[in-house]
């Protein structure tokens, strides 16, 4: 999952403010903010995301949390 800043014009057209390269088409969720001002993000959280992803994206981590995933019925 990635987050990208964008603007939406009065016709509802979304204009990304950053270049995005994707391997294929993806679903997206658009959150419309109350003003044109950019949102204030917790910079520490944003800067920590890549470092934490190293630990989060390990097979051992997936196994540790597997019991919380919904079981798919056949």
Backbone as ProteinMPNN parsed JSONL, in Angstrom:
{"seq_chain_A": "XXXXXXXXXXXXXXXXXXXXXXXXXXXXXXXXXXXXXXXXXXXXXXXXXXXXXXXXXXXXXXXXXXXXXXXXXX", "coords_chain_A": {"N_chain_A": [[0.844, -1.156, 0.0], [0.537, 2.193, -0.804], [0.756, 5.74, -0.262], [-0.282, 8.686, -1.834], [-0.096, 12.103, -2.568], [-2.686, 14.16, -3.891], [-4.833, 16.13, -6.028], [-8.254, 17.026, -6.482], [-10.321, 17.993, -9.024], [-13.165, 20.246, -9.642], [-14.764, 18.711, -11.334], [-14.414, 16.195, -10.48], [-12.161, 14.846, -11.267], [-9.161, 13.183, -10.592], [-5.929, 14.242, -9.794], [-2.733, 13.256, -9.58], [-0.039, 14.266, -7.498], [2.446, 13.299, -7.487], [4.69, 11.126, -9.235], [3.707, 7.848, -10.031], [4.549, 4.497, -10.245], [3.269, 1.496, -11.274], [2.855, -2.07, -11.262], [0.601, -3.215, -12.296], [-2.95, -2.621, -12.84], [-4.614, -1.151, -10.048], [-6.675, -1.13, -7.098], [-8.024, 1.747, -5.403], [-8.357, 4.018, -2.651], [-9.948, 7.002, -2.056], [-9.613, 9.843, -0.119], [-11.305, 12.667, 0.682], [-10.277, 15.765, 1.639], [-10.987, 18.548, 3.857], [-9.931, 21.024, 3.02], [-7.702, 22.896, 0.801], [-5.252, 22.85, 1.875], [-2.287, 21.042, 2.548], [-2.362, 17.936, 4.333], [-1.35, 17.572, 7.763], [1.136, 15.492, 8.629], [2.36, 12.947, 10.797], [5.57, 13.155, 10.934], [7.609, 11.551, 11.983], [6.423, 9.026, 12.094], [6.034, 8.543, 9.359], [8.697, 8.499, 8.455], [9.619, 6.309, 9.851], [8.342, 4.156, 8.729], [9.543, 2.683, 6.542], [11.765, 1.498, 7.802], [10.517, -0.045, 9.78], [9.074, -1.753, 8.151], [10.912, -3.607, 7.292], [11.072, -5.421, 9.415], [8.351, -6.093, 9.652], [7.667, -7.345, 7.247], [8.512, -10.023, 7.125], [8.696, -13.607, 6.816], [8.494, -14.93, 9.305], [7.112, -13.108, 10.848], [4.639, -13.032, 9.53], [3.793, -15.632, 10.089], [3.551, -15.516, 12.877], [1.3, -13.925, 13.2], [-0.676, -15.242, 11.863], [-2.827, -16.637, 13.058], [-4.718, -14.702, 13.518], [-5.809, -14.037, 11.133], [-8.628, -14.192, 8.954], [-10.201, -17.251, 8.331], [-10.44, -18.852, 5.207], [-13.23, -20.169, 3.65], [-13.779, -23.245, 1.923]], "CA_chain_A": [[0.0, 0.0, 0.0], [1.264, 3.451, -0.839], [-0.066, 6.942, -0.184], [0.184, 9.695, -2.773], [-0.878, 13.341, -2.525], [-3.395, 14.421, -5.141], [-5.911, 17.106, -5.975], [-9.446, 16.621, -7.235], [-10.943, 19.209, -9.555], [-14.617, 20.271, -9.441], [-15.4, 17.672, -12.15], [-14.149, 14.904, -9.862], [-10.959, 14.212, -11.816], [-8.06, 13.103, -9.637], [-4.621, 14.575, -10.37], [-1.68, 12.887, -8.641], [1.019, 15.252, -7.389], [3.697, 12.565, -7.554], [4.686, 10.056, -10.221], [3.488, 6.527, -9.453], [4.783, 3.4, -11.18], [2.617, 0.286, -10.796], [3.022, -3.253, -12.101], [-0.69, -3.487, -12.932], [-4.025, -1.794, -12.304], [-4.829, -1.355, -8.616], [-7.788, -0.434, -6.466], [-7.571, 2.898, -4.623], [-9.323, 4.679, -1.782], [-9.726, 8.442, -2.097], [-10.135, 10.574, 1.025], [-11.409, 14.074, 0.323], [-10.004, 16.599, 2.8], [-11.822, 19.742, 3.935], [-9.336, 22.227, 2.449], [-6.601, 22.696, -0.136], [-4.014, 22.756, 2.636], [-1.83, 19.657, 2.7], [-2.565, 17.43, 5.69], [-0.169, 17.521, 8.615], [1.425, 14.101, 8.942], [3.36, 12.675, 11.813], [6.766, 12.899, 10.139], [8.346, 10.432, 12.574], [5.768, 7.791, 11.655], [6.333, 8.343, 7.936], [10.106, 8.139, 8.306], [9.83, 5.0, 10.466], [7.631, 3.103, 8.005], [10.455, 1.82, 5.78], [12.573, 0.719, 8.742], [9.653, -1.048, 10.414], [8.649, -2.725, 7.139], [11.921, -4.672, 7.25], [10.641, -6.428, 10.39], [6.968, -6.504, 9.423], [7.516, -8.129, 6.015], [9.278, -11.269, 7.212], [7.841, -14.798, 6.941], [8.274, -15.228, 10.721], [6.076, -12.186, 11.318], [3.378, -13.533, 8.975], [3.42, -16.836, 10.83], [3.152, -15.126, 14.226], [-0.025, -13.291, 13.176], [-1.575, -16.053, 11.034], [-4.017, -17.032, 13.808], [-5.677, -13.597, 13.513], [-6.384, -13.885, 9.793], [-9.866, -14.934, 8.758], [-10.065, -18.483, 7.567], [-11.226, -18.865, 3.976], [-13.963, -21.421, 3.514], [-13.629, -23.827, 0.577]], "C_chain_A": [[0.9, 1.232, 0.0], [0.274, 4.604, -0.708], [0.553, 7.989, -1.089], [-0.702, 10.929, -2.632], [-1.488, 13.583, -3.896], [-4.348, 15.592, -4.93], [-7.067, 16.547, -6.789], [-10.106, 17.901, -7.712], [-12.465, 19.138, -9.38], [-15.38, 19.224, -10.263], [-15.164, 16.275, -11.57], [-12.932, 14.186, -10.411], [-9.816, 14.313, -10.81], [-6.751, 13.37, -10.371], [-3.551, 14.276, -9.323], [-0.586, 13.943, -8.662], [2.401, 14.617, -7.415], [3.57, 11.496, -8.636], [4.547, 8.718, -9.494], [3.718, 5.492, -10.54], [4.218, 2.123, -10.574], [2.859, -0.856, -11.773], [1.749, -3.581, -12.865], [-1.727, -2.535, -12.352], [-4.254, -2.147, -10.836], [-6.105, -0.654, -8.177], [-7.211, 0.724, -5.663], [-8.713, 3.388, -3.748], [-8.97, 6.16, -1.793], [-10.383, 9.066, -0.871], [-10.149, 12.046, 0.654], [-11.288, 14.901, 1.598], [-10.827, 17.878, 2.727], [-11.24, 20.972, 3.254], [-8.248, 21.871, 1.454], [-5.266, 22.554, 0.575], [-3.578, 21.299, 2.728], [-2.026, 19.195, 4.134], [-1.248, 17.436, 6.466], [0.019, 16.064, 9.029], [2.409, 14.03, 10.094], [4.618, 12.241, 11.071], [7.56, 11.716, 10.675], [7.749, 9.11, 12.12], [6.08, 7.507, 10.194], [7.777, 7.899, 7.728], [10.401, 6.752, 8.873], [9.275, 3.854, 9.627], [8.575, 2.154, 7.265], [11.287, 0.934, 6.708], [11.749, -0.382, 9.393], [9.213, -2.122, 9.421], [9.635, -3.877, 7.025], [11.528, -5.788, 8.217], [9.255, -6.967, 10.076], [6.834, -7.467, 8.254], [8.391, -9.381, 5.994], [8.317, -12.449, 7.335], [7.535, -15.139, 8.401], [7.161, -14.342, 11.296], [4.705, -12.627, 10.803], [2.883, -14.74, 9.756], [2.911, -16.482, 12.227], [1.736, -14.558, 14.266], [-1.066, -14.1, 12.406], [-2.88, -16.404, 11.755], [-5.083, -15.922, 13.839], [-6.322, -13.371, 12.155], [-7.656, -14.708, 9.703], [-9.581, -16.173, 7.92], [-10.972, -18.406, 6.346], [-11.915, -20.207, 3.87], [-13.839, -21.927, 2.08], [-14.953, -23.95, -0.127]], "O_chain_A": [[1.896, 1.291, 0.72], [-0.909, 4.451, -1.012], [1.772, 8.16, -1.108], [-1.926, 10.81, -2.582], [-0.894, 13.258, -4.924], [-4.63, 15.988, -3.799], [-6.88, 15.705, -7.668], [-10.416, 18.786, -6.915], [-12.997, 18.091, -9.013], [-16.516, 18.886, -9.93], [-15.661, 15.287, -12.111], [-12.689, 13.032, -10.061], [-9.544, 15.378, -10.256], [-6.494, 12.8, -11.432], [-3.47, 14.958, -8.3], [-0.242, 14.46, -9.724], [3.412, 15.318, -7.369], [2.471, 11.018, -8.917], [5.19, 8.487, -8.47], [3.152, 5.59, -11.628], [4.632, 1.709, -9.491], [3.046, -0.632, -12.969], [1.802, -4.157, -13.951], [-1.414, -1.733, -11.472], [-4.106, -3.302, -10.435], [-6.554, 0.299, -8.813], [-6.041, 0.693, -5.282], [-9.886, 3.196, -4.067], [-7.818, 6.527, -1.563], [-11.566, 8.845, -0.614], [-9.102, 12.613, 0.341], [-12.091, 14.76, 2.52], [-11.309, 18.25, 1.657], [-11.991, 21.893, 2.933], [-7.908, 20.701, 1.279], [-4.265, 22.184, -0.038], [-4.405, 20.418, 2.961], [-1.872, 19.989, 5.062], [-0.171, 17.318, 5.882], [-0.835, 15.482, 9.697], [3.19, 14.954, 10.322], [4.722, 11.096, 10.631], [8.128, 10.954, 9.894], [8.482, 8.175, 11.797], [6.359, 6.366, 9.826], [8.045, 7.018, 6.912], [11.336, 6.09, 8.422], [9.689, 2.707, 9.792], [8.416, 0.937, 7.357], [11.489, -0.247, 6.426], [12.215, -1.512, 9.543], [9.002, -3.272, 9.804], [9.246, -4.999, 6.7], [11.637, -6.967, 7.88], [9.007, -8.165, 10.217], [5.957, -8.331, 8.275], [8.941, -9.744, 4.954], [7.234, -12.304, 7.901], [6.432, -15.592, 8.707], [6.371, -14.787, 12.129], [3.724, -12.6, 11.546], [1.693, -14.854, 10.049], [1.947, -17.08, 12.706], [1.045, -14.701, 15.275], [-2.22, -13.682, 12.307], [-3.933, -16.461, 11.12], [-6.24, -16.195, 14.16], [-7.275, -12.601, 12.038], [-7.758, -15.783, 10.294], [-8.829, -16.139, 6.945], [-12.115, -17.959, 6.431], [-11.28, -21.256, 3.984], [-13.8, -21.137, 1.137], [-15.007, -24.419, -1.264]]}, "name": "protein", "num_of_chains": 1, "seq": "XXXXXXXXXXXXXXXXXXXXXXXXXXXXXXXXXXXXXXXXXXXXXXXXXXXXXXXXXXXXXXXXXXXXXXXXXX"}
